[in-house]
Amino acid sequence: MFRRLVPAVVLALLALSAAANAKPTQAVRPASEPSALSVDLLPQALRSRGSEILTATDDAKRAKLTGKLAKEEPEAAAAFLVALLDHDRAPAVREAIVSELGHHPDAAVRKALERHAATDPSAAVSLLALERLRESSMEDLRGLLRQRIELAHRDPNPDADRELFAEDERWISLVRGTMLPSFLRQPPGDFVVPTKGANLRAVVFGDFGDGSESQRRTAEAIRKQHANTPFDFGLTLGDNFYEEGSTSPRDPRWKSQWEDLYGPLGIRFYPVLGNHDWKLPDSPAAEILYSSPTWQMPSPYYTFTVGDVQFFGVDTNEVSEAQLQWLRSALERSPSRWKVVYGHHPIYSAGQHGDTKRLVEHLLPVLRNRADVYFCGHDHDMQHLKPDGGVHFFVAGVGGAHQRPIHPHPRTLFAKTDVHGFAVIEIAGDHLTVRFIADDGSELYRYTLEKKQT
């Protein structure tokens, strides 16, 4: 009953709130010349940047400068940006402001979003403003649920807590605006993937689905490797489709960017979702519901066993309490010699994004002394980082998307970012080997873990 009541209650509360605050809204009529605005709305240190925006005659340049200011100085520049939002004639400029400033909690910003959601001449700006308002309202409401979950941690009640954690899973979709029914978030039981022999060989890559020449070249290198020494199966590490995920299970890119490139391998892949796969409302469901001899993703997180290895695909876009409890239990129950966890975001990384604080705090404690390897993408490079709690960290995020810079990191054992390529995981009894392969077929790095049977 609780699940049936919550949507109606939430919608009713939102409707009452909107009705109570509703006032006749005058249409936003952007002025023809943004230079009529004053940089006096900015702190002295930012006025030169404001002047550069106001005097730029090219709309694209002005939008770029405005978006940068909104991203870097959302609080200090809020008043200036709101005024610019109401006056600038270029939809691209207004869209840049709404996109970056839309998450700012300031009351004047919210009022500006409400005006533009209702009356902006550009439908794109109007819809973006409405989406930012929806995200903010849903996040505030989910905060109440998170407070209740914190109370559950202090005073556990397993039966009631399971209901809270399940509801939190549903609110992930509500906050993100995705059309992902709760039942599609439920992982199936551990399933077994048959293998032809005692030894296993899998290809692993992420950040690839952009239709670029780099993606095609890397896919060709994978096919050549497979022709020489066949893979048993494959893992993807997310960002399976750029820029915004898949539109449906019938999206034509399933053929051009997936089946045509990886179908000739004749093996099945077990993917996870990246942040780009969450961008379209329908994309997570599309990738879960798509099924072919080459693709099987039964839910955002799941586990399967191949021989003496258990693999755990996780959704790192938001690691819910329900997912963490599932993963901890699945790792502890596993009788497999090797345990490999893979997701999109790095725990530790020397790449552009660096360490992911929320994963260090919440996911890593579950993996320590339970898992052997954590694979990820997100940073567009290849990395191996020193173990923590017995877990080795590998990044393989150069399956096609453009590379990004590497920075010094105290845990780095190997890092490379000027090539595209993929990882290979090979498991033979006591030994688990990870290899990084460039798109020209050359081996860049190899590391072997050893675990004696007890």
N, C-alpha and C positions, 0 to 999 in steps of 0.2 A: 504493500500500500504506500509506503514511504516514497518509493521510486515514482509511483503514479502521481502522487500529490505534488512533489517538488516542482516539476515543470510548470504546473498550473499556478502554484503559489508564486513562483518567481515571476512569471509573466504578469500575474495580477499586480504584484508589487511594483514592477517596472511600469506598468500601464498607469497605476494610480499616481506614481511619482511623476510621470511625464504629464499627466493631466493636471496635477496640482501646480506644476511649474510652467505650464504652457502659456505663452503670451503671443499675441499676433506678431509674426516675424516679417520684417521688411526684407525684400529681396536684396541680396548682396549684389552691388553693381560696381565691379572693379573699375577704378579710375584708369584713364588711358595713359597716364604718366606717373609711374611710381616715384619719380624724382620729387614729387610734391611732398613726400614724407620727410620727416626730420630725423637726423641721426642723434638728436638730443635724447631720444628714447633709449639710447644705448649708453653703457658706461664709457668713460673716456677712452679706455683701452681698446674698445671694440669699434669706435666710430670710424676709423679708417676702413674697416671691413664693411661697415654699413654704407659708407660713401661709394665704395667699389661696387656694391650691389645696386645702389640707386642710379649710378651713372652708366652701368652696363647697358648697352642698347640691344645686345643679342639675348634673346629669351633663354636659349639653352645655357649660355654662360651664367646668366643671372640665376637660373634655377640651380645650377651646380654650386654657385657661391652661397646661395641661400640655404640649400640643403646642408652644406658643410657647416655653416654657422649654427643652424638649428641642431645639428648633431653634436657639435663640440661645446656649444654654450647655451643649452636650452633654458636655463634659469636666468642668466644675465641678459639674454637677448629676447626673452619672451614677449615683452611689451612691444618692441620694435617689430618682431615677426608677426604678431597678431595684427598690428596696424598694416603691415605689408600684405598679409593675407587678405585683408578687407579692401585693399586698394590696387593691387597689382593686376594688370590686364591679362597676363600670361597664365593659362591653366597649368603649365609645367612648373611655374614658380609656386603657385598655390598648392599644387600637389606635393612639391618638395617640402613645404612647410608642414602640411598636414601629416605627411609620412613620418617626419622626424620629430615634430613637436607634439604629435597626437597622443603620446604616452605621458606627457607632462601633467601633473595633478593640479596645476594652477587653475583657479576658478575662472579667470578670464579666458584661458585657453579653452576650457570646456565650453564656455558660452560661445566662443568663436567657432568651435567645431559644430555646435548645434545650429548656428546660423548657416554655415556652409553646407551642412548635411541637408538642410531644408531648402536652401535657395541658391546655392552656387550655380552659375550658368553652365559649368562643366559637369556632366553626369559622373565622370571619373572622379573628380574632386569631391563631389557630393557623396558618392558611395564610399570613398576612402574615409571621409570624415565620419560617416555613419559607422563604419567598421571600427574605427578607433574608439568611438563612444561605446560600442558594444563590448569591445575587449576590456575597456576600463571598468564598465559596470559589472561584467561577469567576473573579472578578477577580484573586484571588491567583495562580491558575494561569495566567491570561492574562499576568500580569506577567512570568512566566518567558519566554513567547513574545516579549513586547516587548523583554526584555533581549537575546534572540537576534537580533531585528531590528536593535537598535542595533549589535550586533557586525557585522551584515551591512553597515550603513552605513560602518563603518570599514574593512571588507575585502570589497568588493563581489565577488559571483559571480552574474552575471545569471540564469543558469538556476536555480540553487538559491534565489536571492532571490525569484524569481517564485513558487516553491512556498511560501516563508515568508509572502509578502504575501497569497497566496490563502488560506492557513490562517488568517491574521489576520482576513480577511473573515469566515470561518466563526465565529471566536471572538466576533466582535461579536454575532452572534445568540445564541451560548451564554451570554454574559455578560448580555445583555438579556432572555434567556428567551423569545425570539421563535421561532415556527415558520416560519423563513424558510430554505428550502433554499439551498445555496450557488449552485445554478444560477440562482436568481431574483435573485441579486446581480450576475450578469454582464451588463454593458451590451451591447446589440446594436451592430452597426456603425452608422455615421452613416446616417440615413435622410432622405429628401427629402420635404418637405411641399409639394405643388403650390400655386401661387398664381395668382390670376386676372390680376394685373397686375404692373408693376414696383415699385409702392409697396406697403408692408406696414402693416397696422394690427392691433395685438393688445391685448387687455384683460388686466390683471395685478392679482391681489389675493391676499391670504393671511389666515389667522386668521379663518375665516368659518363653519365648519360646526357651528353650535350650535343651529340651528332657531329662532333668535330673530326677533323682529320686525325687528331691525336687519339681519339677514342677508336677510330677504325684501325689505326696503325697498331695500337696496343692489343686490340682484339685479334689482329692477324698474328701478332707475336705469341699470344696465348694459344691460338690454333696450331702454330708451328711446334710449340712445346708439347702440346697434346699429341701431335702426330708422332713425335719421337718417343715420348714417355707419357702414356695416357693418364689423365686425371680421372679419379673416381667420381668426384662431384666438385661443386664450387660454392663459395660464399661471396655475397656482396656486402659491402660495409656502408651502404646508404648513399644518398644523392644519386639514386638510380635514374632519375629524370630531371634535367634542368629545364627551365629556371624554376618552375613551380609544380613539379610532379606530373602525374598522369591525369588526364581528364576523365578517363573511364577505362574499363577493361577492353574497350574496343578502340581506344586511341590508336591512330595509325603508327605512332612511334613504337608501339610494341613490335611491329614488324621491322621498321627501318633501323631502330636503335637498340633492339634487343634480339629478336629471332634471327634476323639476317646476319648479325655479327657473332652471336654466341650459340645459336642453334646448331651450326655445323659441328660443334664439339660433341653433340650427342650425350651430354651429361646434364644432370639436374642441379640447379643452383638453389640455395637456401638464403634468401636476402633478408636484410633489415632496412628500416626506414631512416633516411637522413633528414636534416632540417628542410632541404628543398622539397622532399617528398611530402612534407606536411603543409606546404604553402597553399595549395588549392583545397577547397572544402571537401572535394570528392576524392582527392588523390590517395590518402591512406587506404580507404575502402577499395579503390580501384586496384591497388597493388596487392591487397590481400585476396580479392576475389578473382584476379587474373590467375589462370591455371593453364599450364602446358607441360609437355615433357621436360622443358628446360627451367621451369619456375615453380616454386612452391613456398609460399609465405602464409602459413595458416592464421597468423595473428601478429600484432606488433612485437611480441616476444614469445619464444617457444624453445623447446629443447628436443634434440634427437640424438640417437646413438648410432655410431658406425663402428663395428668391431669393438675394440677395447677403448674407444674414445667417445666421450659425450660432449656435444656442442650445445652452447646456450646462446641463442640470438636474443639480444636485448634492445629495447627502445630507449635510447639515451636522450631523446628530445625532451622527455619529462619522466624521470624515474619515480613512479608513484610508490607509495607504501605497499600497495598490493603487489607490485612487481618485485620489490625488494624482498618481501616475505616469500613470494613464489621462488625467487632465485636462490635465496638462502636454503630453503627447504630442499629444492631440487639438487643443489650442490652437495648438501649433507647426505642425501639419500643415495647419491650416485655411487655405484660400485665400480665404475670405470677407472682404469689406470690413469688415463689422461683426461683433463677437463679443460676445454677451450671455450672462452666467452668472447663474443664479438658484438660490437655495436658501432655507432657512427662517431660519436664524440670521443676525443682522447681523455684519458685520466691525467697522464703526464704527457707533455709534448714540448719540443723545442721549436715547433712551427709557429705560424703567425698567430694562431689563437691561444697558444700556450696551455698551461694546465687548466683543467675545467674544475673550478673550485667545488661546485655542487657534487660532482662525481667523486672527487677526492674525499669529500665529507660523508657521502651517503652510499655510493656504489663500492668504492674501494674496501671499506670495512667488511662487506659481504664477501668479496673475492679473496681477501687475505687468508692464506693457509687453507683455502678451499679450491681455488682454481690454479692452473699452471700458466696459462697464457691469456692475455687480453689483446684482441685485434681491433683496430678502429681505422677510420679515415678522418674526414673533416678538414684536417690540415693536409694540404696538397703536396705531400712529400713522402719519403720513405724513412722510417726511423725504427731503431731498437733502443729501448731505455732500460736502465738497471732495474732489477726486480725489487718489489716491495711486498713483504709478506709471502714470498715464494711465487709471486706473479710477475712474469715478464711482459713488457708492453711493446707492441709492434704497431706502427702506423703504416698503412698502405693506401694512401689517398691520391694516387696519380694514375687512375685508370683512364683519364681522358681530359679532365678539366685542367685549366692553366695552373702552372706551378706557383708556389708562394715561397717567401724567404724563410730561412732557418736562422734561429738565434741560439746563442750559447745556453746550455742547460746542464745542471750538475749531474743529471742521470743519463746523459747521452752516451751510448755505446757505438751507435752508427746513425748518420743522418745524411740524406742526399735529396736535393730538390730540383736539379737541373735536367731531369729525364722523366719520361713517362714509363710506366711499367706496372708490375704486379708482384704479389708474393705467392710463394708455393709453400705449403705445409706438408711435410712427409713424416709419417709415423710408422716406425718399425719396432715393435716390442718395447725395449727399454729406452729407445731414442726418439725424440721429437725434433725435427730439423725445420727451421724456417729459412727460406732463401728469397732474396729480392732479385728480380729479373727485369732488365731494361727492355724497352720496346724494340731494341735491335737484337734481342736474344742473349745478350751477355749477362753473366751472373755478377751482381754488384756486391753481394754480402751473403754470408751463410753463418748460421749459429745453431748449435745442437744442444738440447737439454737432455739430461740422462736421469732416469728414474728406475732404480732397481725394483724388481717385483718383491713384495714382502710376503 
